[in-house]
């Protein structure tokens, strides 16, 4: 069974190891190896950022990924989100759990109106998953990210509260049937 818990200081090294893993780094905006000092600065900053929240995704009580929301804008009632999973966890429902959890948190607990995301254009499986949850492709930032000497598009996705409310019952039924949520 999957769960979420708040990010803790003792997660710092594990998060850096995940972030530097080639199977995770290839889907991130940056592709250099993150140094210990760079990670230390990032970690200290996010722990004190009132416009962000970070969680560890757990599977059977073990840490298996990171989920975050950022740029929380209470005036415009929107935020951005991202997640990544331990490469050995993919394909087991953890991504669907993360997607459902963030949607519930953003629209139910934070009472926001919009959840935004950005995905590298070649990551078609994640774009497809977002669309299955009701996200709409809102645009493409062309040749927006340079990774290992190649330009990549970024696909912007978003979902509004009313779209989630319309889609949620069907998704909850599917996720319950798959044993991903209770």
N, C-alpha and C positions, 0 to 999 in steps of 0.2 A: 504494500500500500504506500502511496505517495503522501508527502506532507510538505509544509513550509515551516521554517523557523527563521527568526531574525539572524542576520549576519553577525558574527561575533569576532572579536579580535583573534581568537585562536584559529579562525578559518583563513587567515591571511595567506599563509604559505600554500595551502591547498588551492585557493583561488588563483594564485599566481601560477602554480603548476598547470592548472586547467587552461588558463589563458595563454600560456606558452606552448601548449600541446599543438602540434601541427594541424590536427584535425579540427581544432577550435579556431586557431589563429587564421586559417584560410578564409573563414567567414567573417572576420572582424575587419574594421577599417584599417587598423595598423597591423603590420606584419613583422615588425622587428621583435627580437626577444626582449621582453620586459625585464629590466634589471631589478635587483632587490631594492635599490634606492628609489627607483622610479615607482615601483609598486608600493613602497612604504608611503611615499608622498600621496599617491592616489588613494590609498586605503585611509589615511588620516583625513583627507579631504572629504571623502564620501561619508565617513562616520559623523561628520559635523555639518552635512549639507541638508538643510531643512526642505529643499525642493526635490529630494531623492529618498527612496527607500530600497533596501537590499535585503534579500532573503536567500537562504540556502534551501534548495530543493532536496528533499530526502526521499529515499526509497527504502522501505523496511528499516527505517531508523538511520540509514547511512547517508552521508552527504553525496549527492550525485550531480549537483548543478547549482547555478547562480541565476536568480531572477531579480530584475530591478525595474523600478519606475524612476523616471528623472524628469527634470524640467516641469515639475508640478506647478501649474499656473492656476491659482484659485480664482483669479479674476475672469479668465477666459475658460475656466473649468476644463482643462485638458492637460495631458501629460504624454510622455513617450515611454516606451518600455523595450526591454531586451532580455534575453536569457541565453544561456548556453548550458549544455549538458556534458558530463563526462562522456568521452567518445564511446565508451564501452556500455553506455546506458541507452543509447539511441535505439528507437524502434520498439520500445517497451511500454509506451504510453506516457512517459514522463513529460514529453513536450505538450501533449494534449492536456495533461494535468496543469502544467505551468500556464498554458494559454487560458484555460478556464479560470484558474485561480486569480490571474491578474485582471481578467475582465470583471469577475465578481468584486474584487477589491476596489477597482477604480470606480465602478458604477454604483456599487452598493454602499461601501464603507466611506469612500472619499466623495461620493456624490458628484463626480465629474460628468461632463457631457461628451467628451471625446478621448479616445485612446489612439495614439499615433505610433507608428513604427517605421523603421527603415531597414531594408534588406538588400544586400548586394545582389545585383541582377542575375548572377549565375546560380544563386541559391534557390532554384525553382521549387524544390520540395517544401521549403519553409514558406515561400509565397503562397503555394497551393494550400498548405495547412492553414495559414491565416485566413484565406478566402473561405475555407470550410467552416471557420468560426464566425463568418459574417463580415470580415474586413473587406474593404473596397480598395482597389488599387487607385490611388489618387494622383499619381504622377510618377515621372521618371526624371531623376537628376542625371543627365547624360555625362558620361566620362567624369564622374564625380570623385572617384577614389583611385589613386595610383598604388597598385600593389605589385611588387616585384617587376617593375618596369612596364606593367600593362594597365591601361585605363579600364575602369569598370563603372557601369551604371549602378545607380541606387534606386530601388523601387520604394516609393512612399506608399504606405498603407494606413488606413484609418478606419475606425468604427465608431459610430455614434451610439449614445445611450439607447435611443429608440430602436436602432437596428439590433443591438444586443438583446433588448427585451423581447423582440420578435423572434429571434433565433434561439435564445436560451433554452426554452422547453425541449426543443428537438435535440439540442446538443446534450443537455442533461440526461435525456433518455438514452442516447447513444453511449455516453460515458459511463452511466450506471450499468448498462448492458455489458460493457467491456470491462467492468470492475475497476475503472479508473477513479471514480468518485463514489461516495456512499449514497 
